[in-house]
């Protein structure tokens, strides 16, 4: 049975840690890389921040619920979170960058965003694995 209190706590922590990861990796570490492609990316002041934050919040909410379903029956622990993060990182993080890389000439973001996205989902999996426990 899903533990709604732990699910909400896991969601909030994953949302905060995920936002910190995104700010650090995409905003700081990859800042100079992004600056090399001004025709591909909008300037920071033109980004729809409210919609991006809402989209991210919904994304993390779905990931949290999927984790709760993935880690049923007492399987919720750090190793389960890491496994979930690796699977999700490969499917939703790395693979989503592969198609543009294959069909677009000179797609510049694959080698930077693929690992960054993978790391994001791995971090979320670790947080969920550490925080969420079901009621069984």
BELHUZI-V450501 format. One record per backbone hydrogen bond with DSSP energy under -0.5 kcal/mol. CO is the residue of the C=O (numbers start at 1). NH is the residue of the N-H. If there is no record, write none. Layout:
co->CO nh->NH
co->CO nh->NH
This chain:
co->1 nh->135
co->2 nh->4
co->3 nh->7
co->4 nh->8
co->5 nh->9
co->6 nh->10
co->7 nh->11
co->8 nh->12
co->9 nh->13
co->10 nh->14
co->11 nh->15
co->12 nh->16
co->13 nh->17
co->14 nh->18
co->15 nh->19
co->16 nh->20
co->17 nh->21
co->18 nh->22
co->19 nh->23
co->20 nh->24
co->21 nh->25
co->22 nh->26
co->22 nh->27
co->23 nh->28
co->24 nh->28
co->24 nh->29
co->25 nh->30
co->28 nh->31
co->30 nh->34
co->31 nh->35
co->32 nh->36
co->33 nh->36
co->34 nh->37
co->37 nh->40
co->37 nh->41
co->43 nh->46
co->44 nh->47
co->47 nh->49
co->48 nh->52
co->49 nh->53
co->50 nh->54
co->51 nh->55
co->52 nh->56
co->53 nh->57
co->54 nh->58
co->55 nh->59
co->56 nh->60
co->57 nh->61
co->58 nh->62
co->59 nh->63
co->60 nh->64
co->61 nh->65
co->62 nh->66
co->63 nh->67
co->64 nh->68
co->65 nh->69
co->66 nh->70
co->67 nh->71
co->69 nh->72
co->70 nh->72
co->71 nh->76
co->72 nh->75
co->75 nh->77
co->77 nh->81
co->78 nh->82
co->79 nh->83
co->80 nh->84
co->81 nh->85
co->82 nh->86
co->83 nh->87
co->84 nh->88
co->85 nh->89
co->86 nh->90
co->87 nh->91
co->88 nh->92
co->88 nh->93
co->89 nh->93
co->89 nh->94
co->90 nh->95
co->94 nh->97
co->94 nh->98
co->95 nh->98
co->95 nh->99
co->96 nh->100
co->97 nh->101
co->98 nh->102
co->99 nh->103
co->100 nh->104
co->104 nh->107
co->106 nh->108
co->109 nh->112
co->109 nh->113
co->109 nh->114
co->110 nh->114
co->112 nh->116
co->113 nh->117
co->114 nh->118
co->115 nh->119
co->116 nh->120
co->117 nh->121
co->118 nh->122
co->119 nh->123
co->120 nh->124
co->121 nh->125
co->122 nh->126
co->123 nh->127
co->124 nh->128
co->125 nh->129
co->126 nh->130
co->127 nh->131
co->128 nh->132
